[in-house]
Amino acid sequence: MSAVARWCFRHRFIVIGGWLLLLAILAGGVRAAGGSSFSEEYTLPGTESTKAAELLATQFERTSGDTSTIVLHATSGKVTDPAVKADVSRMLAEVAEVPEVGAVTGPFGPTGSAQISRDGGTAYATVTFTGRSQSLDTGNIEQVVALGSKLRSDALQVEFGGKAIGELDKPSTSSSELIGILAAAIVMLLAFGSLVAMAIPLIAAVLALGGAILAIDLLTQVMSVPSTAPIIAAFIGLGVGIDYALFIVARYRNGIRAGLSPQEATVAAMNTSGRAVVFAGGTVAVAMLGLLVLGFSILSGIGLSAAIMVAFAIAVAVTLLPALFGAFGTRVLSRRQRARLKREGPSGAQISSRWARWAGFVQKRPVPLTIMATVVMVVLMIPFFSLRLGSSDAGNNPPDTTTRQAYDLLADGFGPGHNGPLQLVAKVPSPQAATDFTRLGQEIETVPGVSAVRTPPATPAATVRTMQVIPAESPQSEQTSDLIDTLRDRVIPAHEEDGLTVHVGGQTAVHKDFASELSGKMPLFVTIVVVLGCLLLMLAFRSVLIPLTAAVMNLLSAGAGFGIVVAVFQWGWGSSALGAGPAGPVESFLPPMMLAVLFGLSMDYEVFLVSRIHEEWLHTGDNDLAVRRGQAATGQIITAVAIIMICVFTAFLFVGMRMIAEFGLGVAVAILLDALVVRTILVPAAMQLFGKWNWYLPRAIDRILPHVSVEGPAGAPTGGERTHAAPPADDRTPVLTDRRGT
């Protein structure tokens, strides 16, 4: 690490120019590839909904794609008025000619009476595309919207619903990212008191963000990457990019204060905090790559995108930061701080007296503080045990979006179930099977929770037939989920005779199947992430207890974060106030994404705290002193980092997307608890109670594990913390010899 730091410091302008050249090359590559190509497609092989879609595609290729609705509401008169009928019929005829539109079913045809509300005030038309929404040309979807919008007037409201239309409703995230950057700038300015020290982490984070986003755009050309991936990756990149740079800048400033030259301070910072950043970033990347084991392409795209973002943040931290230190030199200190250094000479790292007193307070009361902190975390976890996974419907979209207004109009005019009909697709190889299918429809009409059943006309020779089942409740409701189970497990099997095979499909069923499949794989995912995290910490600190303690603490933080998400979004304790709509299920994507991010970021804090404690332990051989000094030295910087992270992820709440808001709130709360409860109380208290057992590793394991130094080589300059730092409170006789007596 020292060789890299020296080279980058000495060749600062080559490094800076190289990064700018890399950005230009990536931008050119994206432009040559025709831009990004995001996809929301994910496969669920073997599930009922997939079988339904595959069977439907064999017979109805042009009408096997996603369906959208054009909702018409008469604010005066009725939609059946002759003038309105004529205008609507003409518009629908034009929509039918739009490329990628497979079929249009209007409310005024022979079978369209069910598409007109009883009071005649609302009607809707269905537009069936030839493919899934993620594969459609955006221009064609916009053309459908433009044709329908021409009919809008004071007397007629026209709104659009469906997944394809929803792709056009996705908001921009640039304002939320700006909020996160500004909040980080304010925190760093307060922490450092220097504009240069504030600017360096921001430059590093923005450069890493730009490079990673361009790389993700290229990634979309070779694999399925959802449009939410760069949003999540961007916020992760802002958080870790600023945080990693912040840790290194803080160590560099300490070195300058200690009297080291800019180059010596750079080498010292990279040999200590730089190594910790590489190791901590590696744990985040490994956690995000753990999403690949779930086997869902859409989650793999998110995980790989986030890992690319973290890789860029690490690369910028270990190469660009030394170059910037070479360019700015001692200006990382404010004018007042530089004048004081010149006047008073070198000084030790400034350790907050408040954190020193708190570290001593925790050490004196480890048992009661551990019990109280654990009770707080467990109480916050309680809602997690009622977690219900699913997918929110358009009723949770912002009120000013056309998809939300279409949803409300359909719910008011026809019932909420019309926003998510179930599609039954049947293989009918014989006339008897067709008769059985008809009888099945008649029985389904009597099933509790069913509002209506519609069977379109079919030719006698048809071997594939369809049926639309309208639930009585909304697509995201638990009752609709139970209805799908009832149809699949009890009603349909009783009629599958004479070769009749029926599958329950449709978008609502797809979301349910995804939640079920994901829930089944979550135990494996959690095990892999926890085990890998433990192995990495064991490798870094040569300890058994530290990794196990970290795993338990991380699960507590994650559980509390999930508990808050369930209380707010599933129980509805404030979701409407956040603009996320009424209570509903927690998005199925959330648990693996949030757990991967939280485990990675929690490991960051663990590495930064314990590496500092381990550094003191190697130097003194006194566990109590090492824990106290380590917490006192890192408490202020970890708190500043956590505040930045919290600001960045809280900005997710303002994006206007429910899933992103869930993610942002859950991660922000978990980081808050991790920094204020876990790293401030639980970890130091546990390490105090375990004593020297913290550093125990069986010899058999020690021989197998490769030796990796997070603290840097012995005897290397560290920025003056050990030799100049004032001891925390209660350090009467500092011990400056290590365990080997040197």
C-alpha positions in Angstrom: 0.0 0.0 0.0 2.9 2.4 0.8 4.4 1.9 -2.7 1.1 2.8 -4.4 0.6 5.8 -2.1 4.1 7.1 -2.9 3.7 6.6 -6.6 0.3 8.3 -6.8 1.6 11.2 -4.6 4.6 11.8 -6.8 2.7 11.4 -10.1 -0.4 13.2 -8.9 -1.2 14.8 -12.2 -0.8 11.6 -14.1 -3.3 9.9 -11.7 -5.8 12.7 -11.9 -5.5 12.8 -15.7 -5.8 9.0 -15.8 -9.1 9.1 -13.9 -10.5 11.8 -16.2 -9.4 9.8 -19.3 -11.1 6.7 -17.9 -14.3 8.6 -17.5 -14.0 9.8 -21.1 -13.4 6.3 -22.4 -16.4 4.9 -20.4 -18.6 7.7 -21.7 -17.5 7.0 -25.2 -18.3 3.3 -24.8 -21.8 4.0 -23.5 -22.4 6.3 -26.4 -21.1 3.8 -28.9 -23.3 1.1 -27.4 -26.4 3.3 -27.9 -26.9 4.2 -24.2 -28.1 2.1 -21.4 -30.6 -0.8 -21.8 -32.3 -1.5 -18.5 -34.6 -4.4 -18.1 -37.2 -5.2 -15.4 -37.5 -8.8 -16.7 -37.0 -11.6 -14.3 -37.7 -15.3 -14.8 -39.4 -17.6 -12.4 -38.9 -21.0 -14.0 -41.3 -23.7 -12.9 -43.8 -21.4 -11.2 -47.5 -21.3 -12.0 -47.4 -17.8 -13.3 -44.5 -18.6 -15.7 -46.3 -21.7 -16.9 -49.4 -19.6 -17.6 -47.4 -17.1 -19.6 -45.6 -19.8 -21.6 -48.8 -21.6 -22.4 -50.5 -18.3 -23.4 -47.6 -17.4 -25.7 -48.0 -20.7 -27.7 -51.4 -19.7 -29.0 -51.8 -16.0 -28.6 -48.4 -14.5 -29.5 -49.7 -11.0 -30.2 -51.7 -10.8 -27.0 -49.4 -12.5 -24.5 -47.7 -9.3 -23.4 -48.5 -6.9 -20.6 -51.8 -5.2 -20.5 -52.5 -1.5 -19.8 -55.7 0.4 -19.3 -57.1 3.6 -20.6 -59.6 4.8 -18.0 -62.4 7.3 -19.0 -64.4 9.2 -16.4 -67.1 11.6 -17.3 -67.1 14.6 -15.0 -70.4 15.7 -16.5 -72.9 13.5 -18.3 -72.0 9.8 -19.0 -69.3 8.0 -20.9 -72.1 6.4 -23.0 -73.2 9.7 -24.5 -73.0 9.5 -28.3 -70.4 12.2 -28.7 -68.1 10.6 -26.1 -68.6 7.1 -27.6 -67.7 8.4 -31.1 -64.5 10.2 -29.9 -63.4 7.2 -27.7 -64.0 4.7 -30.5 -62.0 6.8 -32.9 -59.2 7.1 -30.4 -59.1 3.4 -29.7 -58.9 2.6 -33.4 -55.8 4.8 -33.6 -54.3 3.1 -30.6 -54.8 -0.3 -32.2 -52.5 0.9 -35.1 -49.6 1.8 -32.8 -46.6 -0.6 -33.2 -46.3 -3.3 -30.5 -50.0 -3.0 -29.6 -51.4 -6.5 -30.1 -55.1 -5.9 -29.3 -57.5 -3.2 -27.9 -60.7 -4.1 -26.2 -63.0 -1.1 -25.8 -66.0 -0.6 -23.6 -68.5 -0.1 -26.5 -68.0 -3.4 -28.3 -70.2 -6.6 -28.2 -68.5 -7.8 -25.0 -67.6 -4.5 -23.5 -70.6 -3.8 -21.3 -68.7 -5.1 -18.2 -66.1 -2.3 -18.8 -68.7 0.4 -18.1 -69.6 1.2 -14.5 -73.2 0.8 -13.3 -73.7 4.6 -13.1 -72.2 5.1 -16.6 -69.7 7.6 -15.2 -66.6 5.5 -15.7 -65.4 3.1 -18.4 -62.1 1.6 -19.4 -60.4 0.0 -22.4 -57.6 -2.6 -22.2 -54.5 -2.3 -24.4 -52.6 -5.6 -24.8 -49.0 -5.2 -26.0 -47.1 -7.8 -28.0 -44.4 -8.1 -25.3 -43.5 -7.4 -21.7 -43.2 -3.7 -20.6 -39.4 -3.8 -20.2 -39.0 -4.9 -23.8 -41.3 -2.4 -25.4 -40.2 0.7 -27.2 -40.8 3.7 -24.9 -41.9 5.8 -27.9 -44.8 3.4 -28.6 -46.0 3.6 -25.0 -45.8 7.4 -25.2 -47.8 7.4 -28.4 -50.6 5.4 -26.7 -50.6 8.0 -23.9 -50.6 10.9 -26.4 -53.5 9.5 -28.4 -55.6 9.0 -25.3 -54.7 12.4 -23.8 -56.2 14.2 -26.8 -59.6 13.4 -25.4 -59.0 15.1 -22.1 -61.4 18.0 -21.5 -63.4 19.6 -18.7 -66.1 17.0 -19.3 -63.9 13.9 -19.7 -61.0 12.7 -17.5 -58.6 10.3 -19.2 -56.0 8.4 -17.2 -53.7 5.4 -17.9 -52.8 2.4 -15.8 -50.7 -0.7 -16.1 -47.0 -1.7 -15.8 -46.0 -0.3 -19.2 -47.4 3.1 -18.4 -45.8 3.0 -15.0 -42.4 2.9 -16.6 -43.1 6.4 -17.8 -44.1 7.6 -14.3 -40.7 6.9 -12.7 -39.4 10.0 -11.1 -35.9 11.5 -11.3 -33.5 10.9 -8.4 -31.1 13.8 -9.1 -32.6 16.1 -6.4 -32.3 13.4 -3.8 -28.7 12.8 -4.7 -28.1 16.5 -4.4 -29.6 16.5 -0.9 -27.3 13.8 0.1 -24.2 15.6 -1.2 -25.1 18.9 0.4 -25.8 17.2 3.8 -22.4 15.4 3.6 -20.7 18.7 2.7 -22.2 20.4 5.8 -21.2 17.5 8.1 -17.6 17.4 6.8 -17.2 21.2 7.0 -18.3 21.1 10.6 -16.0 18.1 11.4 -12.9 19.5 9.6 -13.4 23.2 9.6 -11.6 23.3 6.2 -13.1 23.7 2.7 -10.3 21.7 1.1 -10.7 18.8 3.6 -14.5 18.9 2.8 -13.9 19.1 -0.9 -11.6 16.1 -1.2 -14.1 13.4 -0.1 -16.8 15.0 -2.3 -14.5 15.0 -5.4 -13.6 11.4 -4.7 -17.2 10.3 -4.3 -18.5 12.2 -7.3 -15.7 10.8 -9.5 -16.4 7.3 -8.3 -20.1 7.8 -8.8 -19.7 9.0 -12.4 -17.3 6.2 -13.4 -19.5 3.5 -11.8 -22.7 4.8 -13.4 -21.1 4.7 -16.8 -19.8 1.1 -16.1 -23.3 0.1 -15.0 -24.7 1.5 -18.3 -22.3 -0.8 -20.2 -23.3 -3.7 -17.9 -26.9 -3.4 -19.1 -25.7 -4.4 -22.6 -24.6 -7.9 -21.4 -27.1 -8.8 -18.6 -30.5 -7.9 -17.2 -30.2 -4.8 -14.9 -33.3 -3.1 -13.5 -33.7 0.6 -13.7 -33.6 0.8 -9.9 -30.1 -0.6 -9.8 -28.3 2.7 -10.6 -30.5 4.5 -8.1 -29.5 2.1 -5.3 -25.9 1.9 -6.5 -25.7 5.7 -6.6 -26.8 6.2 -3.0 -24.5 3.4 -1.9 -21.6 4.9 -3.9 -22.2 8.4 -2.4 -22.3 6.9 1.1 -19.2 4.7 1.0 -17.3 7.0 -1.4 -17.6 9.9 1.0 -17.1 7.8 4.1 -14.0 6.0 2.8 -12.4 9.3 1.8 -13.4 10.8 5.1 -11.6 8.2 7.1 -8.4 8.6 5.0 -8.5 12.4 5.0 -8.9 12.4 8.8 -5.9 10.1 9.2 -3.9 12.3 6.8 -4.8 15.4 8.7 -3.6 13.7 11.9 -0.3 13.0 10.2 0.2 16.6 9.2 -0.6 17.7 12.7 2.0 15.2 14.0 4.7 16.9 12.0 4.9 14.5 9.1 5.6 15.8 5.6 2.6 15.6 3.2 4.2 12.5 1.5 4.9 10.8 4.9 1.4 11.6 6.1 -0.1 10.2 2.9 1.9 6.9 3.3 0.9 6.7 7.0 -2.8 7.3 6.1 -2.9 4.7 3.4 -1.0 2.2 5.5 -3.6 2.4 8.2 -7.0 3.8 7.2 -6.3 3.0 3.6 -5.9 -0.7 4.3 -9.0 -0.6 6.5 -10.9 1.0 3.6 -9.8 -1.7 1.2 -10.8 -4.4 3.6 -14.1 -2.8 4.6 -15.0 -2.1 0.9 -14.3 -5.7 0.1 -16.8 -6.8 2.7 -19.4 -4.5 1.2 -18.7 -5.8 -2.3 -18.8 -9.4 -1.1 -22.1 -8.8 0.6 -23.6 -7.3 -2.5 -22.3 -10.1 -4.7 -24.1 -12.5 -2.4 -27.3 -11.4 -4.2 -26.1 -13.5 -7.2 -26.6 -16.8 -5.2 -30.4 -16.2 -5.2 -30.6 -16.9 -8.9 -32.8 -14.0 -9.9 -31.4 -12.0 -12.8 -33.0 -8.8 -11.6 -31.3 -9.1 -8.1 -28.0 -10.2 -9.7 -28.1 -7.0 -11.7 -28.6 -4.9 -8.6 -25.9 -6.7 -6.6 -23.3 -6.5 -9.4 -24.1 -2.8 -10.0 -23.6 -2.1 -6.3 -20.4 -4.1 -6.2 -19.1 -2.1 -9.2 -19.9 1.1 -7.4 -18.0 0.0 -4.3 -15.1 -1.1 -6.4 -14.8 2.3 -7.9 -15.1 3.9 -4.5 -12.1 1.8 -3.3 -10.1 2.4 -6.4 -10.6 6.2 -6.1 -9.7 6.1 -2.4 -6.4 4.3 -2.8 -5.2 6.1 -5.9 -6.9 9.5 -6.4 -6.7 10.5 -2.7 -2.9 10.3 -2.5 -2.8 12.4 -5.7 -5.1 15.0 -4.2 -3.0 15.1 -1.1 0.0 15.8 -3.2 -1.9 18.6 -5.0 -3.3 20.2 -1.8 -0.5 19.4 0.7 -1.1 21.0 4.1 -4.2 22.9 2.9 -6.3 20.1 4.3 -5.9 22.1 7.5 -7.6 25.4 7.8 -5.6 28.6 7.9 -6.0 28.8 11.6 -4.9 25.2 12.1 -1.9 25.7 9.9 -0.9 28.8 11.8 -1.2 27.0 15.1 0.9 24.1 13.7 3.6 26.6 12.7 3.4 28.5 16.0 3.2 25.5 18.4 4.8 22.7 16.5 3.6 19.1 16.0 0.8 17.8 18.2 -0.9 14.5 18.6 -4.2 13.4 17.1 -7.1 15.3 18.7 -9.2 12.8 20.6 -12.5 14.2 21.8 -12.6 14.4 25.6 -16.4 13.6 25.4 -15.7 10.3 23.6 -12.9 9.5 26.0 -15.3 10.0 28.9 -18.0 8.0 27.2 -15.5 5.1 26.5 -14.6 5.1 30.2 -18.3 5.2 31.2 -19.1 2.1 29.0 -16.1 0.2 30.4 -17.3 0.7 34.0 -20.9 -0.5 33.3 -20.7 -3.1 30.5 -23.4 -5.4 31.9 -26.3 -3.0 32.5 -25.6 -1.0 29.3 -25.5 -4.2 27.3 -28.9 -5.3 28.7 -30.5 -1.9 28.1 -29.1 -1.6 24.5 -30.2 -5.1 23.7 -33.7 -4.6 25.0 -34.0 -1.4 22.8 -32.9 -3.4 19.7 -35.2 -6.3 20.4 -38.2 -4.1 21.0 -37.6 -2.4 17.6 -37.4 -5.8 16.0 -40.8 -7.0 17.1 -42.7 -5.7 14.0 -40.3 -7.7 11.8 -41.9 -11.0 12.9 -45.2 -10.0 11.1 -43.4 -9.2 7.8 -45.5 -9.9 4.7 -43.7 -9.8 1.4 -45.4 -8.8 -1.8 -45.6 -6.0 -4.3 -47.3 -2.7 -3.8 -49.8 -1.7 -6.5 -50.5 1.6 -8.2 -52.6 2.6 -5.2 -49.4 3.5 -3.5 -48.1 5.7 -6.3 -47.9 9.5 -5.7 -51.4 11.0 -6.1 -50.4 13.2 -9.0 -49.4 10.3 -11.3 -51.7 9.1 -14.0 -51.3 5.5 -12.8 -52.5 6.4 -9.3 -55.5 8.3 -10.7 -56.4 5.5 -13.0 -56.2 3.1 -10.1 -58.6 5.2 -8.0 -61.1 5.6 -10.8 -61.2 1.9 -11.4 -61.5 1.1 -7.7 -64.3 3.6 -7.3 -66.2 2.6 -10.4 -65.7 -1.2 -10.4 -64.0 -2.3 -7.2 -60.3 -2.5 -6.3 -59.8 -6.0 -7.8 -60.2 -4.6 -11.3 -56.7 -3.2 -10.9 -55.1 -6.6 -10.7 -57.2 -9.4 -12.4 -56.0 -12.9 -12.3 -55.5 -14.7 -15.6 -56.3 -18.4 -15.8 -54.7 -20.1 -18.8 -55.9 -23.6 -19.5 -54.8 -26.4 -21.9 -58.0 -28.0 -23.2 -57.1 -31.0 -25.5 -60.6 -32.3 -25.8 -64.3 -31.1 -25.8 -64.7 -32.6 -22.4 -61.8 -30.6 -21.1 -63.4 -27.5 -22.5 -66.7 -28.4 -20.7 -64.7 -28.9 -17.5 -63.1 -25.5 -17.9 -66.6 -23.8 -18.2 -67.8 -25.6 -15.1 -64.6 -24.4 -13.3 -65.5 -20.8 -14.2 -69.0 -21.3 -12.7 -67.6 -22.6 -9.5 -65.0 -19.9 -9.2 -67.8 -17.3 -9.3 -69.0 -18.7 -5.9 -65.6 -18.7 -4.3 -65.3 -16.0 -1.5 -63.1 -13.1 -2.5 -64.1 -13.3 -6.2 -65.9 -10.3 -7.6 -66.5 -11.5 -11.2 -65.3 -14.1 -13.7 -65.0 -13.3 -17.4 -64.5 -16.0 -20.1 -63.8 -14.6 -23.6 -65.3 -16.4 -26.5 -63.1 -19.1 -28.1 -63.3 -21.2 -31.2 -64.4 -24.9 -30.7 -61.0 -26.1 -31.9 -59.0 -24.0 -29.5 -56.6 -26.0 -27.4 -55.7 -23.1 -25.1 -58.4 -21.0 -23.4 -58.3 -18.1 -20.9 -60.4 -16.8 -18.1 -60.2 -13.6 -16.1 -60.9 -13.7 -12.4 -61.5 -10.3 -10.7 -60.7 -10.4 -7.0 -62.9 -8.5 -4.6 -59.8 -6.8 -3.0 -56.8 -4.9 -4.3 -53.8 -6.7 -5.9 -51.6 -6.1 -2.9 -54.0 -7.2 -0.3 -53.5 -10.3 1.8 -57.0 -11.5 0.8 -56.0 -11.6 -2.9 -52.9 -13.5 -2.1 -55.0 -16.0 -0.1 -57.4 -16.3 -3.1 -54.6 -17.3 -5.4 -53.7 -20.1 -3.0 -57.3 -21.2 -2.8 -57.6 -21.4 -6.5 -54.4 -23.3 -7.0 -54.6 -25.6 -4.0 -58.3 -26.4 -3.7 -60.6 -25.2 -6.5 -58.6 -25.9 -9.7 -57.2 -29.4 -8.8 -60.8 -30.7 -8.4 -61.6 -29.9 -12.1 -58.3 -31.0 -13.7 -59.7 -34.1 -15.5 -59.7 -35.3 -19.1 -56.4 -33.6 -19.8 -57.5 -30.2 -18.5 -54.5 -28.3 -17.1 -55.1 -24.8 -15.6 -52.4 -22.3 -14.4 -53.1 -19.1 -12.5 -51.1 -16.2 -14.0 -51.2 -12.4 -14.4 -49.1 -9.7 -12.9 -50.5 -10.2 -9.4 -49.7 -13.9 -9.5 -46.2 -13.2 -10.8 -45.5 -10.9 -7.8 -46.8 -13.6 -5.4 -44.7 -16.3 -7.0 -41.6 -14.1 -6.8 -42.2 -13.4 -3.1 -42.6 -17.1 -2.4 -39.5 -18.1 -4.4 -37.4 -15.4 -2.7 -38.6 -16.3 0.8 -37.5 -19.9 0.2 -34.0 -18.9 -0.7 -33.5 -16.3 2.0 -32.1 -18.7 4.7 -29.3 -19.7 2.3 -28.6 -16.1 1.4 -28.4 -15.0 5.0 -26.1 -18.0 5.9 -23.7 -17.2 3.0 -23.5 -13.5 3.9 -23.0 -14.1 7.6 -20.4 -16.8 7.1 -18.4 -14.8 4.5 -18.5 -11.8 6.8 -17.3 -13.8 9.7 -14.4 -15.4 7.7 -13.3 -11.9 6.5 -13.2 -10.6 10.0 -11.5 -13.7 11.3 -8.9 -13.2 8.6 -8.4 -9.5 9.6 -8.3 -9.8 13.4 -7.2 -13.4 14.0 -10.1 -13.9 16.4 -13.1 -16.1 16.8 -15.2 -14.0 19.1 -15.0 -10.7 17.2 -16.6 -12.2 14.0 -19.3 -14.0 15.9 -20.1 -10.9 18.0 -20.2 -8.8 14.8 -22.6 -11.2 13.1 -25.0 -11.0 16.1 -24.8 -7.2 16.3 -25.3 -6.9 12.5 -28.4 -9.1 12.6 -29.7 -7.0 15.5 -29.3 -3.8 13.5 -30.8 -5.3 10.4 -33.8 -6.7 12.4 -34.5 -3.3 14.0 -34.3 -1.7 10.5 -36.8 -4.2 9.1 -39.0 -3.7 12.2 -39.3 0.0 11.4 -40.0 -0.7 7.8 -42.8 -3.1 8.7 -44.3 -0.6 11.2 -44.2 2.3 8.7 -45.1 0.7 5.4 -46.9 -2.5 6.2 -48.8 -1.3 9.3 -49.2 2.1 7.8 -47.7 4.1 10.7 -46.8 7.2 8.6 -46.4 5.8 5.1 -49.0 8.2 3.7 -47.1 11.1 5.3 -44.0 10.0 3.5 -45.9 10.0 0.2 -45.7 6.2 -0.1 -49.5 5.6 0.0 -51.5 3.5 2.4 -50.4 0.4 4.3 -49.3 -2.6 2.1 -46.9 -5.4 1.9 -43.1 -4.9 2.0 -41.5 -5.2 -1.4 -40.2 -8.7 -2.0 -36.9 -7.2 -3.3 -36.2 -5.4 0.0 -35.0 -8.1 2.4 -32.0 -9.4 0.3 -31.0 -5.9 -0.9 -31.3 -4.3 2.5 -29.6 -7.2 4.3 -26.7 -7.2 1.8 -26.2 -3.4 2.2 -26.6 -3.4 5.9 -24.2 -6.3 6.5 -21.6 -4.6 4.3 -21.9 -1.2 5.9 -22.1 -2.6 9.4 -18.8 -4.5 8.6 -17.4 -1.1 7.6 -18.0 0.3 11.1 -16.8 -2.9 12.7 -13.5 -2.8 10.7 -12.9 0.9 11.4 -13.6 0.5 15.1 -12.0 -2.9 15.8 -8.9 -2.2 13.6 -8.2 0.8 15.7 -8.7 -1.3 18.9 -6.6 -4.1 17.4 -3.9 -1.5 16.5 -3.7 -0.5 20.2 -3.9 -4.1 21.4 -0.9 -5.0 19.2 1.0 -2.0 20.6 0.1 -2.4 24.3 -1.1 -5.9 24.9 -3.7 -4.3 27.3 -7.3 -5.2 26.2 -9.0 -2.6 28.5 -6.7 0.2 27.4 -7.0 -0.8 23.7 -10.8 -0.8 23.8 -11.0 2.5 25.6 -8.4 4.2 23.3 -9.9 2.7 20.2 -13.4 3.9 20.9 -12.2 7.3 22.0 -10.1 7.7 18.8 -12.8 6.5 16.4 -16.1 7.6 18.1 -16.2 11.1 16.6 -15.3 10.1 13.0 -17.6 7.0 13.0 -20.4 9.3 14.2 -19.7 11.8 11.4 -19.6 9.0 8.9 -22.9 7.6 10.2 -24.6 11.0 10.0 -23.5 11.3 6.3 -24.8 7.8 5.6 -28.1 8.6 7.3 -28.5 11.9 5.3 -27.7 10.1 2.1 -30.2 7.2 2.6 -32.9 9.5 4.1 -32.8 11.3 0.8 -34.3 8.0 -0.6 -37.6 9.1 1.0 -37.9 12.0 -1.4 -37.5 9.9 -4.6 -41.2 9.2 -4.9 -40.9 5.4 -5.3 -42.2 3.2 -2.5 -39.6 0.5 -2.8 -36.8 3.0 -2.8 -38.4 4.8 0.2 -38.6 1.5 2.1 -34.9 0.8 1.3 -33.8 4.3 2.4 -35.7 4.4 5.7 -34.7 0.9 6.7 -31.0 1.4 6.0 -31.0 4.9 7.6 -32.6 3.6 10.8 -30.3 0.6 10.9 -27.2 2.8 10.4 -28.4 5.1 13.1 -28.9 2.2 15.6 -25.6 0.7 14.5 -23.6 3.8 15.1 -25.4 5.0 18.3 -26.1 1.7 20.0 -24.1 -1.1 18.5 -20.7 0.5 17.9 -21.1 3.0 20.8 -22.3 0.6 23.5 -22.7 -3.1 22.5 -19.4 -3.8 20.8 -17.1 -2.0 23.3 -19.1 -3.5 26.2 -18.8 -7.0 24.8 -15.1 -6.6 24.1 -14.6 -5.3 27.6 -16.4 -8.4 29.0 -14.5 -10.9 26.8 -11.1 -9.4 27.7 -8.2 -11.1 26.2 -10.5 -13.8 24.7 -11.3 -11.2 22.0 -8.0 -12.1 20.4 -8.2 -15.9 20.7 -7.8 -18.0 17.6 -7.2 -21.7 17.7 -3.7 -22.6 16.4 -5.1 -25.0 13.9 -7.2 -22.3 12.3 -4.3 -19.7 12.6 -2.0 -22.0 10.6 -4.6 -22.3 7.8 -5.6 -18.7 7.5 -3.4 -16.4 5.5 -2.0 -13.4 7.3 -3.5 -10.1 6.3 -2.6 -6.8 8.1 -5.4 -4.3 8.3 -3.3 -1.9 10.5 -0.2 -1.9 8.2 3.3 -3.2 8.8 4.8 -3.0 12.2 6.9 0.1 12.8 5.4 2.0 10.0 4.4 5.7 10.7 0.8 6.0 11.7 0.3 9.7 11.8 1.4 10.3 15.4 -1.7 8.9 17.2 0.3 6.5 19.5 3.2 8.8 20.3 1.4 12.1 20.7 -2.2 11.4 21.5 -3.3 12.4 24.9 -4.7 9.3 26.7 -8.4 9.0 27.3 -9.9 9.6 30.7 -8.7 7.2 33.4 -5.4 6.4 31.6 -3.1 7.0 34.5 -0.1 5.1 33.1 -0.1 4.6 29.4 1.6 1.4 28.3 3.6 1.9 25.1 5.2 -1.5 24.7 3.6 -4.2 22.6 3.0 -7.8 23.5 6.5 -8.8 22.3 8.1 -6.2 24.6 9.4 -3.9 21.8 
